[in-house]
């Protein structure tokens, strides 16, 4: 089982974990701001990007084993975990299971549980995936980007859709959605004591703001920063500069 990763820079280690159907390149704009100050590890989740799917059923435990394997192979003892959406859920679970390996967390558009309207959203995404990647892309984009961003970047989005459809691993993405649907660590949040920053989009439909505020309230040592100009994908435009500056002050 080969996992694709990229390790660069020097200093304290940040590990970036991407979300559903994405890959390590998602983090490039933020990495450009941080790579001169930190050692940065980013990797493709199994079945995403250039990482193999493997033969095991994909579960949260499998994602955690992959991350632990990478950290051990690269001799990274203590890290800051930074995750978006599913990546944030993986970070939360890893911090609960391996607290001795995590010094702090950066959680973006992250959910500690999936219920109510979020269940409906994830089931819609799963149903669209079962029809094909194009249908999935058309379903998820209005959930993660505001209308003006979509309108201004329609040509680029269509190109991304066309290119991504050529390599999309539908079965791995469906498994990833099932992992999201099973996410519920609410009763374990009290055990997390490390410093944590939560970055939330005011209009997030996939990880509603109220869920992220609840996450902040239930963690012992956290702060939430709300961006009022985005939905689920907060890492766009001027937010990249803002987030990178906040990260530098935090770590």
C-alpha positions in Angstrom: 0.0 0.0 0.0 1.7 3.2 -1.2 0.8 6.5 0.3 1.8 9.6 -1.7 3.2 12.4 0.5 5.4 15.5 0.4 7.7 16.7 3.2 9.4 20.1 3.0 10.8 22.8 5.2 12.4 22.9 8.6 11.2 23.6 12.1 8.1 22.5 14.0 6.1 20.0 12.1 2.7 20.7 10.6 0.7 17.8 9.1 -2.0 18.8 6.6 -4.9 16.4 6.0 -7.2 17.2 3.1 -10.9 16.5 2.7 -13.2 14.3 0.6 -12.2 13.8 -3.1 -9.3 16.1 -2.8 -5.5 15.6 -2.6 -2.4 17.2 -1.0 -2.3 19.9 -3.6 -5.3 21.5 -1.9 -2.9 23.0 0.7 -0.4 24.5 -1.8 -1.5 28.2 -1.3 -1.1 27.9 2.5 2.1 25.9 2.3 3.7 28.7 0.2 3.1 31.0 3.2 4.4 28.6 5.8 7.2 26.4 4.3 10.0 28.8 5.3 9.0 28.7 8.9 7.9 25.1 9.5 8.4 21.5 8.4 5.3 20.5 6.5 4.0 17.1 5.8 1.0 16.7 3.5 -0.3 13.5 2.0 -3.0 11.9 -0.1 -5.5 9.9 1.9 -5.8 6.3 0.6 -7.9 6.2 -2.5 -7.3 9.9 -3.2 -4.7 11.6 -5.3 -1.8 9.3 -6.0 -2.3 7.1 -2.9 -3.4 3.6 -3.5 -6.8 2.4 -2.2 -5.4 -0.8 -0.7 -7.3 -4.0 0.0 -8.8 -3.1 3.4 -12.2 -1.6 3.8 -11.7 2.1 4.4 -12.7 3.1 7.9 -11.6 5.8 10.3 -9.3 3.4 12.0 -7.6 2.7 8.7 -7.1 6.4 8.1 -5.6 6.7 11.6 -3.3 3.7 11.0 -2.1 5.3 7.7 -1.2 8.6 9.5 0.6 6.8 12.3 2.5 4.8 9.8 3.6 7.9 8.0 4.7 9.7 11.2 6.7 6.6 12.3 8.3 6.1 9.0 9.4 9.7 8.8 10.4 9.8 12.5 8.0 12.6 13.4 7.4 12.3 17.1 5.3 15.3 17.9 3.2 17.3 15.4 0.5 19.9 14.8 -2.4 18.4 12.9 -4.2 20.6 10.4 -7.3 19.1 8.7 -10.2 20.3 6.6 -13.6 18.6 6.8 -12.9 14.8 6.7 -9.2 15.7 7.4 -10.3 17.6 10.5 -12.3 14.6 11.6 -9.2 12.4 11.1 -7.2 14.9 13.2 -9.7 14.8 16.0 -9.8 11.0 16.1 -6.0 10.8 16.0 -5.6 13.3 18.8 -8.0 11.1 20.9 -6.2 7.9 20.1 -2.6 9.1 20.1 -2.5 12.2 22.3 1.3 11.7 22.9 1.9 12.5 19.2 -0.1 15.7 18.8 0.9 19.1 20.3 -1.9 21.2 18.8 -4.6 21.2 16.1 -5.9 23.5 13.4 -9.4 22.3 12.5 -11.0 23.8 9.4 -14.7 23.2 8.5 -14.5 20.3 10.9 -17.3 18.2 12.4 -17.1 16.1 15.6 -20.5 14.5 14.8 -22.9 14.2 11.9 -26.6 14.5 12.6 -29.7 16.2 11.4 -29.2 18.3 8.3 -25.6 17.0 7.9 -26.8 13.5 7.5 -29.1 14.6 4.7 -26.2 16.5 3.0 -23.8 13.5 3.1 -26.4 11.2 1.8 -27.1 13.5 -1.1 -23.4 13.5 -1.9 -23.2 9.7 -1.7 -26.2 9.4 -4.0 -24.6 11.7 -6.5 -21.3 9.8 -6.4 -23.2 6.6 -7.2 -24.3 8.3 -10.4 -20.8 9.4 -11.3 -18.1 12.0 -10.5 -19.5 14.7 -12.7 -22.9 14.5 -10.8 -21.0 14.6 -7.5 -18.9 17.6 -8.5 -22.0 19.5 -9.6 -23.7 18.6 -6.3 -20.9 19.6 -4.0 -19.5 22.8 -5.5 -22.5 24.9 -4.5 -22.1 23.5 -1.0 -18.5 24.5 -0.6 -18.3 27.8 -2.6 -20.4 30.9 -2.5 -22.3 31.8 -5.7 -20.0 34.8 -6.6 -16.9 32.6 -6.4 -18.5 30.0 -8.7 -19.6 32.7 -11.1 -16.1 34.3 -11.3 -14.3 30.9 -11.6 -16.7 28.9 -13.8 -14.1 28.2 -16.6 -11.5 27.0 -14.1 -14.1 24.9 -12.2 -15.2 23.2 -15.4 -11.5 22.4 -16.2 -11.0 21.0 -12.7 -14.2 18.9 -13.0 -13.0 17.5 -16.3 -9.5 16.6 -15.1 -10.6 15.2 -11.7 -13.2 13.0 -13.3 -10.4 11.1 -15.2 -8.7 9.9 -11.9 -11.6 9.9 -9.4 -11.8 6.8 -7.3 -15.6 6.5 -6.7 -15.4 3.6 -4.3 -12.9 5.3 -2.1 -14.9 8.5 -2.1 -18.1 6.6 -1.1 -16.1 4.9 1.7 -14.9 8.3 2.8 -18.5 9.6 3.0 -19.5 6.5 5.1 -16.6 7.4 7.5 -18.1 10.9 7.7 -21.6 9.6 8.4 -20.2 7.4 11.2 -18.3 10.3 12.8 -19.3 10.9 16.5 -16.6 11.7 19.1 -18.7 14.1 21.1 -18.3 12.1 24.4 -14.5 12.0 23.9 -13.9 15.7 23.3 -13.4 16.3 27.0 -10.2 14.2 26.8 -8.6 16.6 24.3 -6.6 19.2 26.2 -4.1 20.4 23.5 -4.4 24.0 22.1 -6.8 24.0 19.1 -7.9 26.6 16.6 -11.2 26.1 14.7 -11.6 28.0 11.4 -15.2 28.1 10.4 -17.2 29.4 7.4 -20.3 31.3 8.4 -22.3 29.8 5.6 -20.9 26.3 5.7 -23.6 23.7 4.7 -21.5 20.5 5.1 -20.1 21.4 8.6 -22.7 23.9 9.8 -21.5 26.7 12.0 -23.5 25.6 14.9 -21.7 22.2 14.8 -18.3 23.9 14.8 -19.4 26.2 17.6 -20.5 23.2 19.6 -17.2 21.6 18.9 -15.5 24.7 20.3 -17.7 24.7 23.4 -16.9 21.1 24.2 -13.1 21.2 23.7 -11.1 22.3 26.8 -8.5 24.5 25.1 -9.9 25.9 21.9 -10.8 29.1 20.0 -13.0 29.5 17.0 -12.4 32.0 14.2 -15.4 32.6 11.9 -15.0 33.8 8.3 -18.1 35.6 7.2 -17.3 35.4 3.4 -17.2 31.7 2.8 -19.0 28.4 3.0 -17.2 25.0 3.5 -14.0 25.9 1.6 -12.4 28.6 3.7 -9.0 28.5 2.1 -9.6 31.0 -0.7 -8.8 34.6 -1.5 -7.7 36.9 1.4 -8.4 34.2 3.9 -5.2 32.5 3.0 -3.1 35.4 4.2 -5.3 35.7 7.3 -5.0 32.0 8.2 -1.3 31.8 7.6 -0.7 34.8 9.9 -2.9 33.3 12.6 -1.1 30.0 12.3 2.3 31.7 12.7 1.1 33.4 15.9 -0.4 30.1 17.2 2.5 27.7 16.7 
